[in-house]
Amino acid sequence: MFTLDEYGLRNIILFLIWAEFFWETYLSYRQQYRKAVSTEIVPEELRTVMSKEEFEKARQYSLAKLRFGFVKDTQAILLTTFVIYLGLLAVAWNYATSINPLAGGEVIISCIWLFLLSLTSTLLDLPLTIYYTFVLEETFGFNKQTAGFFIWDKIKEFIVSQIIMMIVCSIIIVIIKNGGPYFFVWLWATVCVISFILLTIYPSVIAPLFDKYTPLPEGELRTQIEQLASKLKFPLTELYIVEGSKRSMHSNAYFYGLFNSKRIVLFDTLLAKDDGTGCKNDEILAVLSHELGHWSYSHVTKNLIAMQLNLLLVFAVFSVMFKYPLLYQALGFYTIQPVLVGLVVVLTYVLMPYNTLLSFLMTCLSRRFEFQADDFAVQLKKAEPLERALLQLNKDNKGFPVNDKLFSAWHHSHPPLLERITILRESARKMN
């Protein structure tokens, strides 16, 4: 009769991690060699807006990112295997215990342990992050950060993330240890509240620490956006431009806010420039019509509900499994069972197959939502400018428009450009 011990469980965890790595590598191989390497002709739908030279740059950019992704994933899988096989999480815990300035206290030790892991991970990732920003992105004309800006940005990012993480983890540990047999319900309710608080304060308190937000100046574009919001009864309270060009030349637009207080944010890179990049006013309005489609169909609310229900299920599973000694022994914890370690093991490793499946299903749901938002823009007679905007944004961001179906289905939360244009045109034809 087969009996599972800590070594067997450790091997199962490593098997799951490596299986995911090989799957992701296979998908990247399909995209790289079946599409990016072999496709050298501009698709017919893009020939009026994308030259052969621009298409080639997009192809090379895609290949560079795929190669970089493989190197980064390989580093991550080797490091994870090394950490798990040698029980380094337990070594870090023992060190955190030895430098704990207070006698006892699992909360304090957990925070020190988490800080050590975060600092080590950040330092190990730093060379690849620097390469991606200052070599890969720089080569293709996207990076606009100076070395000083990059360093200060990373320091702020680390400090803010540590403050939030320490507070949240401390609350989680206290609830788990003192919440009784149904602690997972209290834990879920508390995390829900924390999530809503962070959603509320992040755009107005945290995000301005990293980027400059200024009101969109009075003018034709502002007037047109306000008229669109008024027509749709969208509760627009603020309209901002974010200075994204100090960081990157990639473009974006989004809205945020709860209940009857919504704010729209446009990246300055989205606005039309003299060099031909960016979108014209009617194209920006079409993009915002798409975004407002998400609001009209309550996509954000539906995603939040799905996430919270999933969180409740995950915490319920954790409540059943976290006292199982082998979970800790598999990672080198033979004499203690810290609840934060148990949470990491269950959420990251034990539930890995479930998380992978859920991620794929959420990607499928996201693509459905994107098509619905596109259709909303079509209903507002924005099909033609939305198509132009999508083509322009793809050109500006050097997006490679040819995708392997399996790679795209697994990774792309937004539909591929050519598929999106085809459906846009079909929807517009039915409207006429």
N, C-alpha and C positions, 0 to 999 in steps of 0.2 A: 504493500500500500504506500502510495506516494505521500511523503510528509514535507511540507514546505518549511524551510528554515530561512534564516536571514540571508544566506548566500543565494538561495534560489530566488527569493524576492528581489534581491539586488540585481540578479541576472535578468529577471523579467522586466524590471524598470529599465535597465540598459537596452534590452531588446526593443522595447517600445520606443525609446528615444532614437535608436539607430534605424528602426523601421520607418519612423517619420522622416528622418534625414534622407534615407535612400529614396523615399517617395517624392520628397521635394526636389531632390537632385534629378530624378527621372523626369519630372515635369519641366524643370529648367532646361534639361537636355533637349526635350521635345521642342520647347520654344526657341532655344538657341540654334539648334542644328536643322530642325525641320522648317523653321520660318525665318529667323533673323539672318542666318548665314546664307540661306539659299534664295531668299527673295530680294531681287535687285531692281525690279521694275516697279515704278510707282503705280499703285492701284488706280484704275480708271476714274473712280469717284474723286480722287484727290489731284488729278493732273492739272486742273485749273488753278489750284491754290498752293500746290507743293511742287517745287522744281526737283529735278533729278538730284541736284546737289543737296537740297534740303532733306530729301528722302534718305540720301546716303548718310548724312550726319545723324539723322534720327536712328538709322539702322546701327550705326557704330555706337551711338549712345546707349541703345538697348543692349548691344553685345557687351559693352563695358560694364553696365550695371549687372548683367547676368553673371559675368565672370567675377565681379566683386562680391555678389551675393553668395556664390559658391565658396569663395575664400572665407567670407565671414561665417557662413554656416558650418564650414569645416572646422574653423577655429572654435566655434561654440560647442560643437559636438565632442571634439577632443577634450576641451576644457571640462565639460560636464562629466564625461566619462572618467577623467582623471580625478575630479572632485568626489564623485560617488564611489569609485572603486577604492580610493585611499581613505575614505571617511573624513574628508577635510572639513565638512560641515561641523562634525563633532569636535575636530581640532580647534576650529574657530570658536565654537561654543566654550570650550575649556579655557581658551585664551581670554574670551570676553569675561568669563567668571573670575579669572585671576586678576584682571585689571578693574573689576567692578569696585568703585569707590565706596559703595554701601554694602553692608553685610546682608547676604541673601538677596531676595527680591528678583523673582523671575521676570518681571516687567522690565526692570533696568537692564538685566543681562540680555534679554531678548533685543532691546533697543541697541545695545552695544554690538551684539552679534549681527544685527541687521545692518548697522552702520558699517561694520568691517566688511561685510559681503558687498555692500553697495559701492564702497570706496574701491575695493579690489576689482570689482567688475568694471567700474568706470575707468580705472587706470589701464586695465587690460584691453578695453575696447578703444581707448584713446588713439593709438596709432592708426587703426583702421578708420576711425572717425575723421582724423586729420587727413588721411589719404583721400577719403571720399569727398571731403569738402574742398580741399586745396589742390587736389590733383584731378580727380575724375570730374567733379562739377566745374572746376575752374577750366579744364580743357574744353568743355562744351559750352562755356560762356554763361553759366548759371550762378556761380558763387560770387557774391559781392562783399563777403565778410573780410575784414582785416584780421590779422593775427590777434591784435588787442581786443577787438570786438568778440572774436571767437572765444578767447580765454575767459573774458568777463562774463560772457553769455553762459558758458559751461559752469562757471563757479556759481552764478545765480541759480541756474537750473538745478544744480546739485543741492544747494542749500535749501531752496524752496521744497524740492521733492523730499528731502530728509525730514524737514519740519512736519510736513503733512503725513509722511509715512510713520514717523515716530508717534504722533498723536493718535492716528488711526489704529496702529498696531497695539498701542497701550490699552486703548479702549476695548479692542477685540479680546485681548488676553484676559482682562478683568471680567468681561462678560462670560467668557468660556469657563473660567475657574469658579465663578460665583453665580452663574445663571441657573443652576439646577439641571434636572434631566431634560428640560425643554429649552436649554440655553440657545439652541439654534434659531428659535423664533425671535428671541430678544436680539440676538446677534443680527439676524436678517433685518429686523425693524430699525435697528441702530444704523446699520450700513446704508439702508435706504435713506434715512435722514441725512447722514453724512454726504451721500451722493448728491442729494438735492441742494445741500448747502454749497458744495463745491461747484455744482453747475451754476449756482447763482452768483457766487463771488469770483469764480475764475475769470470771466470776461472783463469784469470791472475792476478787480483787485490784482489778480495774478498776471494775466496777459499783458497789461500795461508795463509790468516790470521788464518785459523782454522786447516789446515793440511799441512804437509811438502811434497812438490813435488820435486823429483829429476829425472834427466834423466835416462832412462833405460840403464844400463851399456852395453858396447860393448860385444858381444857374440853371441851364436847361435840363441837365441830367438830374439834378436834385428834384426839380419840379416834376419831371416825368416819373421818377421813382415814387414820390409822394402821391401823385395822382393814381399810379398803379396800385399802391397800398390802399388808398382810400376806396378805389373801385372794388377791391376784393375784401374790404373791411378788415384788413390786416392791421393789428394795433401797433403801428410803427411809432416809436417814441424817440429813437435816435438813429442817425445815419452817419457812419464813420468811414474814413479812409485809413487803412493801416499801412505804415511805411515798410512793407515787406521787401522793397528793393534794396534795403540795407543788408539784408540777409541772403536773398536769392531772387532770381528773375522768374521763378515759377509763379503762376497766377492762381487766384482763388476768390470766392465770394461766399458768404454764409450769413445766416441770421441766428440769433440766440435770444434767450430770455424766457421767463415763465409767465404764464397767464396773459394778462393784458398789457404787458410791457415788453415789447420786442425791439430788437436793434438789428440793423443790417450793416454788415461790414464788407467793404470792397478793398481788395489789395490794390495798391497804387499801380502795380504791374498789370492789372486788368484793364486800365484805362488806355485809350489809343495814344500812341506816341508818334513822333515825326519819322521814326525809323521803320514804321509799318507794323510794329508789334502792338499788342493790345486790341481791345474791341471798341467798335463804335457805339454810340449811345443806344441805338435800337438793338444791338447785339447784347449789350449789358442788360437792357430791360428784358430781353428774351431769357438770359441766364437767370435773372431774378425771378422771372415768371416760373421757371423750372423750380427754383428753390421754394417759392411760395406754394407750388404744387405739393411739396413735401408737407408744408404747414396745413394746407387745405385738407389733405388726406390723413392728417394726424400721424404721419410716419414716425416722427420723433417720439411721440407718446407711445405708439405701438412698440417701437424698439425698446423704450424704457421699461414697459410692462414685461416684454419678453426677457429682458436682462434681469429684472427683479425676480420673476418666477424661476428663472434658471438659478439665480443666487440662492433662493430658498431651498431648491432641490439640492444644490451643492452643499449647503450648510447642513442639511438633514443627513446626507450621506456622510459627511465629515463627523457628525455627532455619533454615528454608529461605529465608525472605523478608527477614530483618533486614539482610542485607548488600546489598540492592538499593538502589543510590544514589538512584533516583527517589523512594523513600519519604521520604528526608530532604530532597531538593531541593524536593519539593512543599510543604514547610513552611518553606523558607528556609534549610536547612542545606546549603550548597554545598561547604564545605571539610572538614567533620567529620561523623562518623556516630556520635553518642553512643548507646550500646546502650539506655539508658533511654528515649530519644526513640523509637528503633526499636520498643521494646516497647509504648509508648503508641500509636504509629501503627498497628501491626499489631493489637493487642488492641482498640483503640477504634474505628478507622476501617475498616481492611481487612476485619476480621471482623464488621463491623456487621450485614450480612444474616444471617450465621450466628448471631450473638448474639441477634438479634431472634427468629429461629425457635426457638432453644434456649429463650429466655425463655418463649415461648408454650407450648412442649411441657412445660416444668417447671411452668407454671401449670396445665396440664391434669392433670399427674401429681399436683400438690398437691391439686387438687379431688377426685381419685380417693381420695387418702389421707384427706381430710376425711370423705368418705362412709364409708370403712372404719372410721374412728375413731368416727363416729356409730353405726355398726352394732354396734361393740364395746360402746358404752354401752347400746344396746338389749338386747344379750344379757345385760347385767347388770341388766335391768329398770329402766333409768334413762331410758327414752324420754320419759315425761311430764314429769319434772322438768327434763330437758335441754331440752325444747321451751319450758318456762316460762323457763328460764335464758336461752335464745337470744332470746326475746321481750323479756325484761327488759333484757338487755345492749344489744339494738338500741334499745330505748326510752331507756336511760340515755345511750347514745352518739349519740343523734339520728341513727341510721342511716336513710337513705332506702331503703325496702324494694323499690321498683319499679325494675327495671333493664332497660336495652336489652340484648338477648341478645348482640349482637356486642361491645358495650362490656364486658359482664360476662365473656364468654368470654376476652377478651384481657387484662383487668386483674385480675380477682378470683381470687386463689389459694384463697379459701374460697367455697363455693357460696353463691349468693344466699339470703337468709333464707327467702323463701316456698318456693323449690324444696327447700330443706333440710327445712323443716317437713313438706312433702308427703311426702317420702321417709321421714322419721322416722315419721310416722303409718302409712305403708304397711308399714314394717318391724315396727312394734309390732303392727299388726293380724295380720301373718303369725305373730308369736310367740304370740299368744293362741289 
